[in-house]
Amino acid sequence: MDLQQLESLSRRLDPAPEARAELMRAVMAYAEAFHEGLAEAPAFKLLERPGAGLAEAPPGEEGRPVGAVLELLREQVDQPGAHGASGRHFAFIPPSTQIAGALGDFLAALTNKYAGYHFAGPGAVRMENLVLAWMAREFGFPAGTHGNLAAGGSLAHLVGICAAREAAGFKAADTGRVCVYLSDQAHHCVQKALRVAGLGEAKVRQIPTDARFRLRPDRLEAAIQADLAAGLRPWLLAPTAGTTNSGAVDPLPDCAELAQRHGLWLHTDGAYGAFFALCAEGRARLAGMEAADSLVADPHKGLFAPMGTGAVLVRHLEPLRRAHAYAADYLPAPPEDLDELSPTEVTLEFSKHARALRLWLPLQLHGIAPFRAALEEKLRLAELAWDGLQRLPDLEPVAAPQLSVMAFRFLPPAGDADAFNQRILESLQREGRVFLSGTRLRGAFCLRLAVLALRTHRAEVEEALTCLARAHEGALGA
Ligand SMILES: *Cc1c(COP(=O)(O)O)cnc(C)c1O
């Protein structure tokens, strides 16, 4: 091909206004149909060979019409598995999307501003820092708290743990002596982050929990004392502000006191729970969270942002920068007097998109009040769900909601309770109208109900209770 032919072919990647408008119309129509379908769409869909049609339509040398491509997306990606935006999603920690967040993401991709380095994208950098500063204020952290908007809680944990490692000044040879404390209910990603941060050999003490699955401060203190007596080095305390398993909030004030007394870095996991602090009721239940040296909070959970949004706040800039900052010849040096931190100085990411737009745009358009209301609503709905559950026959309460996650099981007339509850869960998932998940608590298989989807309101909770009652009756008859 000559240069002109190459240009004409490559220009297909940058459609002319008319073709571009047609593409946008098709995508907007898809978005509208997606929203209109929400009321009827299953919360969970089991398919024979989920997504198999994608493999049958690999990209060819020539493109396909937009309608056919969007149909592939609808059938092969949007339909199978858990719905990403349903108000009847009560499994794990339910994800949400709000349209302004999705459009923020679209605009970030469209304008493609660089949010890694102040010199190239000062506005995008400032936006990320402003969103983080807003979170810090809401959580009661002091001015000057820094942080990062990462691609989820797991990565946010890694950033925080690297800062904690730098603050302690460990060398590789120290890792075998270093001790980490978390509850036996902590999320696995904390240990994963330790391993990735080069601390896989650290001694991780899984502290036993009380009857409500909260870390026991007396057992924590005993573990720290035992490690000190053995000549080891207590380092990191990682309590959870709302566990994934049962929604337990560890005793944060006790943890803060012990961390202070023993010089531990307090790294609090609020991935699920932290944003409840936006409403007064939640703030009361999370008292003590503000004492953390680093805190993880997931906007893709508690702020209903698109998936892939996790935040970490760190009180101490110096170790955060020491873990991540780098200079290179091909980059301009940051001006000395610049008080605007560049995200590349505090995370592993370099070519960073304007992730903050998916938070900034909805916060600007709607204000903070609807977020506070939605979170208070979820707390109330969780109480409503828990009361409703108590009225179901043969129900054994296991974990009452401390925020918006609860666990329970049905006691079978005879036979294995685990298998009985597994059958109830499977029948719910086959039916697909509501989506719940299960877990093990003290060895027993339990059902979990997590209220956090944006579109979960009273009607959806009532429907979940109806579906559960029906599934339970079905299991009795089977
Ligand atoms: C979801 C969650 C995580 C992990 O965060 P991701 O955003 O899924 O990576 C960590 N801790 C708790 C308590 C969580 O609920």
The ligand as a Tripos MOL2 file, in Angstrom:
@<TRIPOS>MOLECULE
LIG
   15    15     1     0     0
SMALL
NO_CHARGES

@<TRIPOS>ATOM
      1 C1        -13.8560   -5.6210   48.5500 C.3       1 LIG1
      2 C2        -12.9650   -5.6690   49.7140 C.ar      1 LIG1
      3 C3        -11.5780   -5.6740   49.5630 C.ar      1 LIG1
      4 C4        -10.9090   -5.7670   48.2140 C.3       1 LIG1
      5 O1        -11.1430   -4.6580   47.4270 O.3       1 LIG1
      6 P1        -11.2420   -4.7560   45.8280 P.3       1 LIG1
      7 O2        -11.7500   -3.4240   45.4640 O.co2     1 LIG1
      8 O3        -12.2250   -5.8510   45.5310 O.co2     1 LIG1
      9 O4         -9.9060   -5.0720   45.3120 O.co2     1 LIG1
     10 C5        -10.8060   -5.6070   50.6950 C.ar      1 LIG1
     11 N1        -11.3650   -5.5840   51.9210 N.ar      1 LIG1
     12 C6        -12.6930   -5.6040   52.1120 C.ar      1 LIG1
     13 C7        -13.2430   -5.5640   53.4930 C.3       1 LIG1
     14 C8        -13.5370   -5.6600   51.0120 C.ar      1 LIG1
     15 O5        -14.8730   -5.7000   51.1910 O.3       1 LIG1
@<TRIPOS>BOND
     1     1     2 1
     2     2     3 ar
     3     2    14 ar
     4     3     4 1
     5     3    10 ar
     6     4     5 1
     7     5     6 1
     8     6     7 2
     9     6     8 1
    10     6     9 1
    11    10    11 ar
    12    11    12 ar
    13    12    13 1
    14    12    14 ar
    15    14    15 1
@<TRIPOS>SUBSTRUCTURE
     1 LIG1         1 GROUP 0 **** ****
